[in-house]
Amino acid sequence: MGFIADRIGQIAPAQTMAMAAKAAELRRAGKNVISLSQGEPDFHTPANIQEAAIRAMRDGKTRYTEAAGTRELREAIAAKLKNDNGLEYAADAISVSAGAKQAIFAAFFATLNAGDEVIVPAPCWVSYPEIVKMSGGTPVGVTCGEESGFKLTAEQLEASITPKTKWLMLNSPSNPTGAVYSAEELQALADVLRRNEHVWVLSDDIYEKLVYTSRPFVNILNVAPDLYDRTLVINGVSKVYSMTGWRIGYSAAPKALIQAMNLVQGQIITSASSVSQYAALEALTGDQSFVAASLAAFDERRNRVVNGLREIRGLRVHEPEGAFYAYVGCNDVLGRRTGTGKLLVTDQDFVMYLLEDANVAVVSGSGFVLSPYFRLSYAASVDELNEALGRIRFACESLEAVTA
């Protein structure tokens, strides 16, 4: 269609959203589909956060805020970053956005020129490369396989940097793998970055509270404070406080970058929702018991899913250390046929088989730029997870080997 801009043809749809929509469509048609495709906790937003939003509405706090967000919320974010992460930021070096995704877009739109490159370790969240392309840049995918725990090594980073490199994307804990970078691994990456002063770091910390190991979460600035002047920290309340629909993310960076991002944001959304900002303020400053309780629940689900998947012939799972995803290898089920005679060639074929024959929605590894895998979200009830695991097991056992 000639009316549509050429750039739209370069953007791939988010497979996570597409699978969630397909699962919803099948449910409306009467099928009992278990959707493990979206990164969304099944818990309700805590009552104290809901009540803070209601108070804000009743107090008339329903108007535009500054593009950067309310001063009160930005000061609370600054306190959170200092107390939880040991990072010092003034309120003017912080911006509140309509979700962390929008913050990433604002950062790249504000900084990327045509031909600028962004290093994206893969597998990666589906939106990273697409946002880079939408902003005029070039995503440079670097395959990080199971042998490195799905994490970028210093050697890979060094080999990927060119004079056109502008950003390195870091996401820990990772979506889709749950990989968590150690202080030593971040220090090795920092050593490379010190030798390449033109490269900035975008640290996506949205899952920072969801770490299941005894090793604490570490931001690259904790091991390399000298990179402060070229690091952007992005976070939000969506995952930890079960507030995905409230759409509040935030950024912390050198003031010049934050000002540029605010300029972009002001022209796109004016500001994040005022009511959601007051809810986020309560999330950050109110009772934190929900965080520990949800972490314990996710850890129980993680163990159930990992153990269950390891019992299914043909599947392979690397134990996730954080977030709420399992990234599952499915190479050994490819090359087999379904009961209806369909040959499974790709991980997308297998994912569609699970959806159509087992009524379980997951997302293929191709959407996260590393196949043959699929991502399963265990941010669902234990009952749903147990049922889904049983269905996946039966689906795998029902496949037929192809004979010569």
C-alpha positions as CSV (number, residue, x, y, z in Angstrom):
1,M,0.0,0.0,0.0
2,G,1.7,3.2,-1.2
3,F,0.2,5.4,1.4
4,I,2.1,3.6,4.3
5,A,5.7,4.8,5.0
6,D,8.5,2.5,3.9
7,R,9.8,2.4,7.4
8,I,6.8,0.4,8.6
9,G,7.8,-2.5,6.3
10,Q,11.1,-2.7,8.2
11,I,9.4,-3.2,11.6
12,A,8.5,-6.8,12.7
13,P,5.5,-7.3,14.9
14,A,6.1,-8.3,18.5
15,Q,5.6,-12.1,18.6
16,T,4.7,-11.9,22.3
17,M,1.8,-9.7,21.6
18,A,0.8,-11.7,18.5
19,M,0.7,-15.0,20.5
20,A,-1.3,-13.4,23.3
21,A,-3.8,-12.1,20.8
22,K,-4.0,-15.5,19.1
23,A,-4.6,-17.2,22.5
24,A,-7.3,-14.7,23.4
25,E,-9.0,-15.3,20.0
26,L,-9.0,-19.1,20.6
27,R,-10.4,-18.6,24.1
28,R,-13.2,-16.5,22.6
29,A,-13.9,-19.5,20.3
30,G,-14.3,-21.7,23.3
31,K,-10.9,-23.3,23.6
32,N,-9.3,-23.7,27.0
33,V,-6.0,-22.1,26.1
34,I,-3.3,-21.6,28.8
35,S,-1.3,-18.5,27.8
36,L,2.3,-18.5,28.9
37,S,3.3,-16.0,26.2
38,Q,3.3,-12.6,27.9
39,G,5.7,-11.3,30.6
40,E,2.9,-10.2,32.9
41,P,2.5,-11.3,36.6
42,D,-0.9,-12.9,37.4
43,F,-1.1,-11.1,40.8
44,H,-3.3,-8.1,41.2
45,T,-1.7,-4.7,41.9
46,P,-1.3,-4.4,45.7
47,A,-4.3,-2.8,47.4
48,N,-2.2,0.1,48.9
49,I,-1.1,1.1,45.3
50,Q,-4.7,0.9,44.0
51,E,-5.9,3.1,47.0
52,A,-3.2,5.7,46.3
53,A,-4.5,6.0,42.7
54,I,-8.0,6.4,44.0
55,R,-6.9,9.1,46.4
56,A,-5.1,10.9,43.6
57,M,-8.2,10.9,41.5
58,R,-10.4,12.2,44.4
59,D,-7.9,14.9,45.2
60,G,-8.0,16.2,41.6
61,K,-4.6,15.0,40.6
62,T,-5.8,14.1,37.1
63,R,-4.1,16.8,35.0
64,Y,-1.0,17.0,32.9
65,T,2.3,16.8,34.8
66,E,5.7,17.9,33.6
67,A,7.0,15.9,30.7
68,A,9.6,14.4,33.0
69,G,7.0,13.4,35.6
70,T,6.0,14.9,39.0
71,R,8.9,16.2,41.1
72,E,7.7,14.0,44.0
73,L,7.9,10.8,42.0
74,R,11.3,11.7,40.6
75,E,12.7,12.4,44.0
76,A,11.3,9.0,45.2
77,I,13.0,7.3,42.2
78,A,16.3,9.1,43.2
79,A,16.0,7.8,46.7
80,K,15.2,4.3,45.4
81,L,18.3,4.3,43.2
82,K,20.5,5.5,46.0
83,N,19.1,3.1,48.7
84,D,18.7,0.0,46.5
85,N,21.4,0.4,43.9
86,G,24.0,2.8,45.4
87,L,23.5,5.2,42.5
88,E,23.4,9.0,42.9
89,Y,21.0,10.9,40.7
90,A,19.4,14.3,41.1
91,A,15.7,14.5,40.3
92,D,16.5,16.6,37.2
93,A,18.5,13.6,35.9
94,I,15.5,11.4,36.1
95,S,12.5,11.1,33.7
96,V,9.2,9.2,34.1
97,S,7.8,7.6,31.0
98,A,4.7,5.6,29.9
99,G,6.5,2.3,30.5
100,A,10.1,1.3,30.2
101,K,9.6,0.6,26.5
102,Q,8.7,4.2,25.8
103,A,11.8,5.3,27.7
104,I,14.0,3.1,25.5
105,F,12.4,4.6,22.4
106,A,12.9,8.2,23.6
107,A,16.6,7.5,24.3
108,F,17.3,6.0,20.9
109,F,15.1,8.5,19.0
110,A,17.0,11.3,20.8
111,T,20.5,9.9,20.1
112,L,20.7,7.8,17.0
113,N,21.5,9.1,13.6
114,A,21.3,7.1,10.3
115,G,24.1,4.5,10.3
116,D,24.6,4.5,14.1
117,E,24.9,1.0,15.5
118,V,23.5,-0.5,18.7
119,I,24.9,-3.8,20.0
120,V,22.1,-6.1,21.0
121,P,23.1,-9.4,22.7
122,A,20.8,-12.1,21.5
123,P,18.5,-13.7,22.5
124,C,16.9,-10.4,23.4
125,W,13.6,-8.8,24.2
126,V,11.5,-8.6,21.0
127,S,11.3,-4.8,21.0
128,Y,15.0,-3.9,21.2
129,P,16.0,-4.3,17.6
130,E,12.7,-2.9,16.3
131,I,13.0,0.2,18.4
132,V,16.6,0.7,17.1
133,K,15.3,0.5,13.6
134,M,12.4,2.8,14.3
135,S,14.8,5.4,15.6
136,G,17.0,5.3,12.5
137,G,19.8,3.1,13.8
138,T,21.1,-0.3,13.0
139,P,20.8,-3.2,15.5
140,V,23.9,-5.4,15.6
141,G,22.9,-8.7,17.0
142,V,25.5,-10.8,18.8
143,T,24.6,-14.4,19.4
144,C,25.1,-15.4,23.1
145,G,24.4,-19.1,23.4
146,E,24.0,-21.6,26.2
147,E,27.7,-22.1,26.5
148,S,28.0,-18.6,27.9
149,G,24.8,-18.8,29.9
150,F,23.1,-16.6,27.2
151,K,25.4,-13.7,28.3
152,L,27.6,-11.4,26.2
153,T,31.3,-12.0,26.8
154,A,34.1,-9.3,26.7
155,E,35.6,-10.9,23.6
156,Q,32.3,-10.8,21.8
157,L,31.8,-7.1,22.8
158,E,35.3,-6.2,21.6
159,A,34.7,-7.9,18.3
160,S,31.4,-6.2,17.7
161,I,32.4,-2.6,18.3
162,T,33.0,-0.4,15.3
163,P,33.5,3.4,14.9
164,K,29.7,3.5,14.2
165,T,28.8,1.8,17.5
166,K,26.8,4.2,19.8
167,W,25.1,2.0,22.3
168,L,25.4,-1.4,24.1
169,M,22.2,-2.9,25.3
170,L,22.4,-4.7,28.6
171,N,19.4,-6.5,30.2
172,S,19.9,-8.3,33.5
173,P,18.0,-10.2,34.6
174,S,17.3,-11.0,31.0
175,N,14.1,-11.3,29.0
176,P,13.8,-14.0,27.6
177,T,16.4,-16.2,29.3
178,G,16.5,-15.1,32.9
179,A,20.3,-14.8,32.7
180,V,21.8,-12.6,35.4
181,Y,25.3,-10.9,34.9
182,S,27.7,-11.3,37.8
183,A,29.9,-8.4,39.0
184,E,32.9,-10.1,37.4
185,E,31.2,-10.5,34.0
186,L,30.1,-6.8,34.1
187,Q,33.6,-5.8,35.1
188,A,35.0,-7.6,32.0
189,L,32.5,-5.8,29.8
190,A,33.4,-2.5,31.5
191,D,37.1,-3.0,30.7
192,V,36.2,-3.2,27.0
193,L,34.0,-0.1,27.2
194,R,36.8,1.9,28.8
195,R,38.9,1.3,25.7
196,N,36.0,2.4,23.5
197,E,34.9,5.8,24.9
198,H,32.4,6.5,22.1
199,V,30.1,3.6,23.3
200,W,27.2,4.3,25.7
201,V,25.5,1.7,27.8
202,L,21.7,1.3,28.2
203,S,21.1,-0.8,31.3
204,D,17.6,-2.2,31.3
205,D,17.0,-3.2,35.0
206,I,13.3,-3.8,34.9
207,Y,13.6,-7.3,36.5
208,E,16.2,-6.3,39.1
209,K,14.1,-7.4,42.1
210,L,13.5,-10.9,40.6
211,V,16.8,-12.6,41.3
212,Y,16.7,-16.2,42.7
213,T,20.4,-16.7,43.5
214,S,22.4,-15.8,46.6
215,R,24.4,-13.4,44.4
216,P,22.7,-10.0,44.5
217,F,21.7,-7.9,41.5
218,V,24.5,-5.7,40.2
219,N,24.3,-2.8,37.8
220,I,27.3,-2.1,35.7
221,L,27.8,1.3,37.5
222,N,28.3,-0.6,40.7
223,V,31.5,-2.1,39.3
224,A,32.4,0.7,36.9
225,P,31.3,4.1,38.3
226,D,33.7,5.8,35.9
227,L,31.1,4.9,33.1
228,Y,28.5,7.1,34.9
229,D,28.7,9.9,32.2
230,R,27.8,7.5,29.4
231,T,25.3,5.1,31.0
232,L,21.5,5.2,30.9
233,V,19.6,3.2,33.6
234,I,16.1,2.2,32.8
235,N,13.6,0.6,35.2
236,G,9.9,0.7,36.1
237,V,7.2,-0.6,38.3
238,S,5.4,-3.0,35.8
239,K,7.0,-6.3,36.7
240,V,7.9,-6.1,40.4
241,Y,4.7,-4.5,41.6
242,S,2.4,-6.2,39.1
243,M,1.5,-2.9,37.4
244,T,2.0,-3.7,33.7
245,G,-1.2,-1.8,32.7
246,W,-0.4,1.3,34.7
247,R,2.4,2.1,32.2
248,I,5.1,3.7,34.3
249,G,8.8,3.4,33.6
250,Y,11.7,5.7,34.5
251,S,15.2,6.6,33.3
252,A,18.3,8.0,35.0
253,A,21.2,9.4,33.1
254,P,23.4,12.5,32.6
255,K,21.1,15.5,32.5
256,A,21.8,16.4,28.8
257,L,20.4,13.0,27.7
258,I,17.4,13.2,30.0
259,Q,16.6,16.7,28.7
260,A,16.7,15.4,25.1
261,M,14.5,12.4,26.1
262,N,12.0,14.8,27.8
263,L,11.9,16.8,24.6
264,V,10.9,13.7,22.6
265,Q,8.5,12.6,25.3
266,G,6.8,15.9,25.5
267,Q,6.0,15.8,21.8
268,I,4.8,12.2,21.8
269,I,2.8,11.7,25.0
270,T,3.1,15.0,26.9
271,S,3.6,13.1,30.1
272,A,2.9,9.8,31.7
273,S,-0.5,9.3,33.3
274,S,-0.8,11.5,36.4
275,V,-2.9,8.9,38.3
276,S,-0.4,6.2,37.4
277,Q,2.4,8.3,38.7
278,Y,0.8,8.6,42.1
279,A,0.3,4.9,42.1
280,A,4.0,4.4,41.3
281,L,4.9,6.8,44.1
282,E,3.1,4.5,46.6
283,A,4.7,1.5,45.0
284,L,8.2,2.8,45.6
285,T,7.7,4.4,49.0
286,G,5.0,2.2,50.6
287,D,4.9,-1.2,52.1
288,Q,7.4,-3.5,50.2
289,S,6.2,-6.9,51.6
290,F,4.5,-7.7,48.3
291,V,8.0,-7.7,46.6
292,A,9.4,-10.5,48.8
293,A,6.1,-12.5,48.7
294,S,5.9,-12.4,44.9
295,L,9.6,-13.3,44.6
296,A,9.1,-16.4,46.7
297,A,6.0,-17.3,44.6
298,F,8.0,-16.9,41.4
299,D,10.8,-19.0,42.7
300,E,8.5,-21.8,43.6
301,R,7.0,-21.7,40.1
302,R,10.5,-21.5,38.5
303,N,11.5,-24.7,40.3
304,R,8.3,-26.4,39.2
305,V,8.7,-25.4,35.6
306,V,12.4,-26.2,35.3
307,N,12.0,-29.6,36.9
308,G,8.9,-30.3,34.8
309,L,10.6,-29.4,31.6
310,R,13.6,-31.5,32.3
311,E,11.3,-34.5,32.5
312,I,10.0,-34.0,29.0
313,R,11.9,-35.9,26.3
314,G,13.1,-33.7,23.5
315,L,13.2,-30.4,25.5
316,R,16.2,-28.8,27.2
317,V,16.2,-25.9,29.7
318,H,19.0,-23.8,31.1
319,E,18.0,-22.9,34.6
320,P,17.0,-19.2,34.8
321,E,18.5,-17.1,37.6
322,G,16.1,-14.2,37.4
323,A,13.0,-12.7,35.8
324,F,10.1,-15.1,35.2
325,Y,10.9,-16.9,32.0
326,A,12.4,-20.2,30.9
327,Y,14.1,-20.3,27.5
328,V,13.7,-23.9,26.3
329,G,15.7,-25.7,23.6
330,C,13.5,-27.7,21.3
331,N,15.9,-28.8,18.6
332,D,15.3,-32.5,19.4
333,V,11.6,-32.3,18.6
334,L,12.1,-30.7,15.2
335,G,12.2,-33.1,12.3
336,R,9.2,-35.0,13.8
337,R,5.6,-35.2,12.6
338,T,2.4,-34.3,14.4
339,G,-0.5,-36.7,14.5
340,T,-2.0,-34.9,11.5
341,G,1.2,-35.4,9.5
342,K,2.7,-31.9,9.7
343,L,6.5,-31.9,9.8
344,L,8.0,-29.6,12.4
345,V,10.9,-27.8,10.8
346,T,11.3,-24.6,13.0
347,D,10.7,-23.5,16.5
348,Q,7.7,-21.5,15.2
349,D,6.2,-24.7,13.8
350,F,6.6,-26.3,17.3
351,V,5.1,-23.3,19.0
352,M,2.0,-23.4,16.7
353,Y,1.7,-27.1,17.3
354,L,1.6,-26.5,21.1
355,L,-1.0,-23.8,20.5
356,E,-3.3,-25.6,18.1
357,D,-3.0,-29.2,19.4
358,A,-2.2,-28.7,23.1
359,N,-3.8,-25.3,23.8
360,V,-0.7,-23.8,25.3
361,A,0.6,-20.5,24.1
362,V,4.4,-19.8,24.3
363,V,6.6,-17.7,22.0
364,S,9.2,-19.1,19.5
365,G,12.9,-18.3,19.9
366,S,12.8,-16.7,16.4
367,G,11.0,-13.7,18.0
368,F,13.9,-13.3,20.4
369,V,16.6,-13.7,17.7
370,L,17.9,-17.1,18.7
371,S,16.4,-20.4,17.5
372,P,15.5,-23.2,18.0
373,Y,14.0,-22.3,21.4
374,F,10.8,-21.1,22.9
375,R,10.1,-18.8,25.8
376,L,7.7,-19.9,28.5
377,S,6.6,-17.3,31.1
378,Y,6.0,-18.8,34.5
379,A,4.2,-15.7,35.7
380,A,1.0,-17.8,35.9
381,S,-0.6,-19.8,38.7
382,V,0.8,-23.1,39.8
383,D,-2.3,-24.9,38.7
384,E,-2.0,-23.4,35.2
385,L,1.7,-24.3,35.0
386,N,1.1,-27.9,36.1
387,E,-1.6,-28.3,33.5
388,A,0.5,-26.6,30.8
389,L,3.5,-28.9,31.6
390,G,1.2,-32.0,31.3
391,R,-0.1,-30.8,27.9
392,I,3.4,-30.0,26.6
393,R,4.6,-33.4,27.7
394,F,1.7,-35.2,26.0
395,A,2.3,-33.1,22.8
396,C,6.0,-34.0,22.7
397,E,5.3,-37.7,23.4
398,S,2.7,-37.7,20.6
399,L,5.2,-36.7,17.9
400,E,6.2,-39.3,15.4
401,A,9.7,-39.9,14.1
402,V,10.2,-39.5,10.4
403,T,11.5,-42.7,8.8
404,A,13.5,-42.8,5.7
